[in-house]
Amino acid sequence: MESRFRFTAGPWNVNEGVEAFGPGVRPEVPIEEKFKKFAEIGLSGVQFHDDDAVPDINNMTERQIIDYAKDMKSTLDKYGLVAEFVAPRLWMDPRTTDGGFTSNSKEDYDFAMWRAKRSIDIARALGSKNVVLWLAREGTLCAESKDPVEKVGKLIDSINEMLAYDENIKILIESKPNEPIDRSYCPTIGHVMALSAATKDPARVGAVLESAHAILAGLDPANEMAFALKFGKLGSVHLNDQNGCRYDQDKSFGAESLRSAFNQIKVLVDHNYGAGGEMVGLDVKAMRTQHPDDQYRHIQNSMKVACMLEEKVARFDREFQARCIAERNYEKLEMYVMELLMS
């Protein structure tokens, strides 16, 4: 199906099915094989963590890191794909158990900044200007272990240092309220906006909104997108779904709440998201029961749902909506939406 959007996924979106309560259930897929399949199913680009692009990053020189990333760029080019962004993976290394930018250890903080700057180098080599910061370990497990005012300031200082390192990059902050920690310093899009405004160059600091993360915060994903759109800050979206305020599930887009998914697509279409080159990420995970021979279906399903909802948005009767609003007959409007989605 045709779409106005360009879709992306990350190498981690095709995985072995490892989770907190069980080991892998599918064989590992080489990254080039993933790229080939991504292109075949209609994706336009790839999202990267720094060590997706350069797997042995911690044991390489800065020159070696850049050269390896350039080779990865050649592989992307081979399949007609682009790199949407690079994100420093600051939650898996033992040196980031207490956060990276908000760690109480100077040595660990220095490591986090080293990885952040290498991510900028990698993004440049891959032809992307976007660096995503997923700050879900930036907070506390023990509330009294950190001064939150000081640590929020440290986040701002860290972003400023990244902005100074490369004057062409754009930093996109991905908000998340909890998991793996329970007290995050940047849980919502509103917090992202505040951090952005406090940096040395707010025009280069934007947001990534993930559907599931908004739901985890008890918020509406479409309204979170709208808030960022109003401020010109929505640099990327990660479409997926979530069954309530549980663990981060990354279900296929629209699988739990089709009406919520409709309103997410509607706000993006209505406000011309993508006109500035922004892409639509599909941060979804295959069910552990899924057979290896069909382990891209969750990505294809999510893209198909998004395209089908674009068609529903195109059919949405704006004149009927206006009449319902004038009459303040929201029950009538609501039923129209339900019939539209179920027809």
C-alpha positions as CSV (number, residue, x, y, z in Angstrom):
1,M,0.0,0.0,0.0
2,E,1.2,3.5,-0.8
3,S,2.0,5.8,2.1
4,R,3.0,9.5,2.5
5,F,5.5,8.4,5.2
6,R,8.9,6.8,5.0
7,F,9.2,3.9,7.5
8,T,12.2,2.7,9.4
9,A,13.0,-0.1,11.9
10,G,16.1,-1.0,13.9
11,P,18.1,-4.2,13.8
12,W,16.8,-5.0,17.3
13,N,13.3,-5.2,15.9
14,V,14.2,-8.6,14.4
15,N,15.6,-10.5,17.3
16,E,15.9,-13.9,19.0
17,G,13.0,-13.3,21.3
18,V,15.1,-12.9,24.5
19,E,13.1,-11.4,27.4
20,A,13.4,-11.0,31.1
21,F,11.7,-14.4,31.7
22,G,13.2,-16.5,28.9
23,P,16.1,-17.0,26.6
24,G,16.1,-16.6,22.8
25,V,13.8,-18.8,20.7
26,R,15.0,-17.9,17.2
27,P,18.4,-17.9,15.6
28,E,20.4,-14.7,15.2
29,V,20.0,-13.0,11.8
30,P,23.1,-11.2,10.3
31,I,22.6,-7.5,10.0
32,E,23.1,-7.4,6.2
33,E,20.3,-10.0,5.8
34,K,18.1,-7.7,7.9
35,F,18.9,-4.8,5.6
36,K,18.0,-6.9,2.5
37,K,14.7,-7.9,4.0
38,F,13.9,-4.3,5.2
39,A,14.3,-3.1,1.7
40,E,12.2,-5.9,0.3
41,I,9.3,-5.2,2.6
42,G,9.3,-1.5,1.8
43,L,11.2,0.2,4.6
44,S,13.2,3.4,3.7
45,G,15.7,3.4,6.4
46,V,17.3,1.9,9.5
47,Q,17.6,3.1,13.1
48,F,20.9,2.4,14.8
49,H,22.4,2.2,18.2
50,D,26.1,3.0,18.1
51,D,27.1,-0.6,18.6
52,D,24.6,-1.8,15.9
53,A,26.7,0.2,13.4
54,V,30.0,-0.5,15.1
55,P,29.7,-3.7,17.2
56,D,33.1,-3.6,18.9
57,I,33.0,0.1,19.6
58,N,34.6,0.0,23.0
59,N,37.8,-1.7,21.7
60,M,38.4,0.5,18.7
61,T,40.1,3.8,18.1
62,E,38.1,6.8,16.9
63,R,39.6,6.4,13.4
64,Q,38.6,2.7,13.3
65,I,35.1,3.5,14.5
66,I,34.6,6.0,11.7
67,D,36.1,3.7,9.1
68,Y,33.8,0.8,10.2
69,A,30.8,3.1,10.1
70,K,31.7,4.1,6.5
71,D,31.7,0.5,5.5
72,M,28.2,0.1,7.1
73,K,27.1,3.1,5.1
74,S,28.2,1.2,1.9
75,T,26.0,-1.7,3.0
76,L,23.0,0.5,3.5
77,D,23.6,2.1,0.1
78,K,23.7,-1.4,-1.5
79,Y,20.0,-1.9,-0.5
80,G,18.9,1.7,-1.0
81,L,18.4,2.4,2.7
82,V,19.4,5.4,4.8
83,A,20.3,5.8,8.4
84,E,17.5,7.6,10.3
85,F,19.6,8.2,13.5
86,V,22.2,6.9,15.8
87,A,21.7,6.5,19.6
88,P,24.5,5.8,22.1
89,R,23.6,2.6,23.9
90,L,24.0,3.8,27.5
91,W,22.1,1.2,29.4
92,M,23.8,-2.2,28.7
93,D,27.4,-1.5,29.6
94,P,28.4,-2.1,33.3
95,R,29.6,1.5,33.4
96,T,26.1,2.7,32.9
97,T,24.3,0.8,35.6
98,D,23.7,4.1,37.5
99,G,22.9,6.0,34.3
100,G,25.3,7.6,32.0
101,F,24.8,11.4,32.0
102,T,23.5,11.3,35.5
103,S,25.9,8.8,37.0
104,N,27.5,9.5,40.4
105,S,30.8,8.2,39.0
106,K,33.0,10.7,37.1
107,E,34.7,7.8,35.3
108,D,31.3,6.4,34.2
109,Y,30.1,9.8,33.1
110,D,33.2,10.3,31.0
111,F,32.5,7.0,29.4
112,A,29.0,8.0,28.6
113,M,30.2,11.2,27.0
114,W,32.8,9.3,25.0
115,R,30.1,7.0,23.6
116,A,27.8,10.0,22.9
117,K,30.6,11.7,20.8
118,R,31.4,8.5,19.0
119,S,27.7,8.2,18.2
120,I,27.9,11.6,16.6
121,D,31.0,10.5,14.6
122,I,29.0,7.4,13.5
123,A,26.0,9.4,12.5
124,R,28.1,11.6,10.4
125,A,29.7,8.6,8.7
126,L,26.3,7.1,8.0
127,G,25.0,10.3,6.5
128,S,22.6,11.2,9.3
129,K,22.3,14.3,11.4
130,N,20.1,12.8,14.1
131,V,21.4,11.5,17.4
132,V,18.7,10.0,19.7
133,L,19.1,10.0,23.5
134,W,17.0,7.3,25.2
135,L,17.2,8.6,28.8
136,A,15.3,5.8,30.6
137,R,18.3,5.0,32.8
138,E,18.8,8.7,33.7
139,G,17.1,8.8,37.0
140,T,17.2,6.7,40.2
141,L,16.4,3.3,41.7
142,C,17.0,4.8,45.1
143,A,15.4,8.3,45.3
144,E,18.0,9.6,47.8
145,S,21.0,8.5,45.8
146,K,21.0,11.6,43.6
147,D,20.1,15.3,43.8
148,P,17.5,15.6,41.0
149,V,18.0,19.3,40.5
150,E,21.8,18.8,40.0
151,K,21.3,15.8,37.7
152,V,18.8,17.5,35.5
153,G,21.4,20.3,35.2
154,K,23.9,17.6,34.2
155,L,21.6,16.4,31.4
156,I,21.5,19.9,30.0
157,D,25.3,20.3,30.3
158,S,25.8,16.9,28.5
159,I,23.5,17.9,25.7
160,N,25.3,21.3,25.3
161,E,28.6,19.4,25.1
162,M,27.2,17.3,22.3
163,L,25.9,20.3,20.4
164,A,29.3,22.0,20.7
165,Y,31.0,18.8,19.4
166,D,29.2,19.0,16.0
167,E,27.4,22.1,14.9
168,N,25.3,20.2,12.3
169,I,23.7,17.5,14.5
170,K,20.2,17.5,15.9
171,I,19.6,15.8,19.2
172,L,16.3,14.0,19.6
173,I,15.3,13.0,23.2
174,E,13.1,9.9,23.6
175,S,11.0,10.2,26.7
176,K,10.0,7.3,28.9
177,P,8.6,7.4,32.4
178,N,10.0,4.2,33.8
179,E,11.7,0.8,33.1
180,P,14.4,-0.1,33.7
181,I,14.4,2.4,36.5
182,D,11.3,3.7,38.3
183,R,12.1,7.4,38.6
184,S,13.1,9.0,35.3
185,Y,14.2,12.6,34.9
186,C,12.7,12.9,31.4
187,P,9.4,10.9,31.5
188,T,7.3,12.9,29.0
189,I,7.4,15.1,25.9
190,G,6.8,18.1,28.2
191,H,10.0,17.3,30.0
192,V,11.8,17.0,26.7
193,M,10.5,20.5,25.7
194,A,11.8,22.0,29.0
195,L,15.2,20.4,28.5
196,S,15.4,21.6,25.0
197,A,14.6,25.2,26.0
198,A,17.4,25.2,28.5
199,T,20.1,24.1,26.1
200,K,22.5,26.4,24.2
201,D,20.7,25.8,20.9
202,P,17.1,24.8,21.4
203,A,16.5,24.7,17.6
204,R,18.7,21.6,17.4
205,V,17.1,19.7,20.3
206,G,13.8,17.9,19.6
207,A,11.8,14.9,20.6
208,V,11.1,11.3,19.7
209,L,7.6,10.1,20.8
210,E,7.0,6.4,21.2
211,S,3.4,5.3,21.5
212,A,4.0,2.8,24.2
213,H,6.0,5.2,26.3
214,A,3.2,7.7,26.4
215,I,0.8,4.9,27.4
216,L,3.2,3.9,30.2
217,A,3.0,7.4,31.5
218,G,-0.8,7.3,31.4
219,L,-0.9,9.8,28.5
220,D,-2.4,9.8,25.1
221,P,0.2,9.2,22.3
222,A,-1.6,11.5,19.8
223,N,-1.7,14.4,22.3
224,E,2.0,13.9,23.1
225,M,2.8,14.1,19.4
226,A,0.6,17.1,19.0
227,F,2.4,18.9,21.8
228,A,5.8,18.4,20.1
229,L,4.3,19.3,16.7
230,K,3.1,22.6,18.0
231,F,6.6,23.5,19.1
232,G,8.2,22.2,15.9
233,K,10.0,19.6,17.9
234,L,8.8,16.2,16.7
235,G,11.9,14.8,15.0
236,S,10.7,11.2,15.0
237,V,8.0,8.9,16.1
238,H,8.1,5.2,17.1
239,L,4.8,3.7,16.4
240,N,3.8,0.6,18.4
241,D,1.2,-0.4,21.0
242,Q,0.8,-1.3,24.6
243,N,-1.6,-3.1,26.8
244,G,-2.0,-0.7,29.7
245,C,0.6,0.6,32.2
246,R,2.6,-2.6,32.3
247,Y,6.1,-3.4,31.1
248,D,7.2,-1.9,27.8
249,Q,5.7,-4.3,25.3
250,D,6.4,-2.9,21.8
251,K,3.4,-4.6,20.3
252,S,2.5,-4.1,16.7
253,F,1.0,-0.7,15.9
254,G,-2.7,-0.7,16.4
255,A,-2.9,-4.2,17.9
256,E,-4.4,-3.0,21.2
257,S,-6.2,0.3,20.5
258,L,-7.1,0.9,16.9
259,R,-8.8,4.3,17.7
260,S,-5.7,5.5,19.5
261,A,-3.6,4.4,16.5
262,F,-6.1,6.3,14.1
263,N,-5.6,9.5,16.1
264,Q,-1.9,9.2,16.0
265,I,-1.9,8.9,12.2
266,K,-4.5,11.6,12.0
267,V,-2.4,14.2,13.9
268,L,0.6,13.3,11.9
269,V,-1.3,13.7,8.6
270,D,-3.2,16.8,9.6
271,H,0.0,18.6,10.5
272,N,2.1,17.4,7.6
273,Y,4.6,15.4,9.6
274,G,7.3,14.1,7.3
275,A,7.5,17.3,5.1
276,G,10.8,18.2,6.7
277,G,12.3,14.7,6.1
278,E,11.0,13.2,9.4
279,M,10.5,9.4,9.3
280,V,8.1,7.0,11.0
281,G,9.9,4.4,13.1
282,L,8.2,1.0,13.8
283,D,9.7,0.0,17.2
284,V,7.9,-3.3,17.5
285,K,8.9,-6.8,18.6
286,A,7.8,-10.2,17.2
287,M,6.0,-12.5,19.6
288,R,8.2,-15.2,21.1
289,T,5.9,-17.7,19.4
290,Q,6.7,-16.4,16.0
291,H,8.5,-18.8,13.6
292,P,11.9,-17.7,12.2
293,D,10.6,-18.1,8.6
294,D,8.0,-15.3,9.2
295,Q,9.8,-13.0,11.8
296,Y,9.3,-9.8,9.9
297,R,5.5,-9.9,9.9
298,H,5.2,-7.7,12.9
299,I,6.9,-4.9,11.0
300,Q,4.9,-5.5,7.9
301,N,1.7,-5.6,9.9
302,S,2.5,-2.3,11.6
303,M,3.3,-0.6,8.3
304,K,0.0,-2.0,6.8
305,V,-2.1,-0.7,9.7
306,A,-0.5,2.7,9.4
307,C,-1.3,2.8,5.7
308,M,-4.8,1.6,6.2
309,L,-5.4,4.3,8.8
310,E,-4.0,6.9,6.4
311,E,-6.8,5.9,4.1
312,K,-9.3,6.3,6.9
313,V,-7.9,9.8,7.7
314,A,-8.3,10.7,4.0
315,R,-12.0,9.6,4.1
316,F,-12.7,11.5,7.4
317,D,-15.6,13.8,6.8
318,R,-14.4,17.2,8.0
319,E,-17.7,18.9,7.2
320,F,-19.6,16.4,9.3
321,Q,-17.0,16.9,12.1
322,A,-17.6,20.7,11.9
323,R,-21.4,20.2,12.2
324,C,-21.1,17.9,15.2
325,I,-18.8,20.4,16.9
326,A,-21.2,23.3,16.2
327,E,-24.0,21.2,17.6
328,R,-21.8,20.1,20.5
329,N,-23.0,16.6,19.6
330,Y,-19.8,14.7,20.5
331,E,-21.7,11.4,20.9
332,K,-22.7,11.7,17.2
333,L,-19.1,12.4,16.2
334,E,-17.7,9.6,18.3
335,M,-20.1,7.1,16.6
336,Y,-19.0,8.4,13.2
337,V,-15.4,7.7,14.1
338,M,-16.3,4.2,15.3
339,E,-18.2,3.4,12.1
340,L,-15.4,4.8,10.0
341,L,-12.9,2.5,11.7
342,M,-15.2,-0.6,11.6
343,S,-16.4,-0.1,8.0
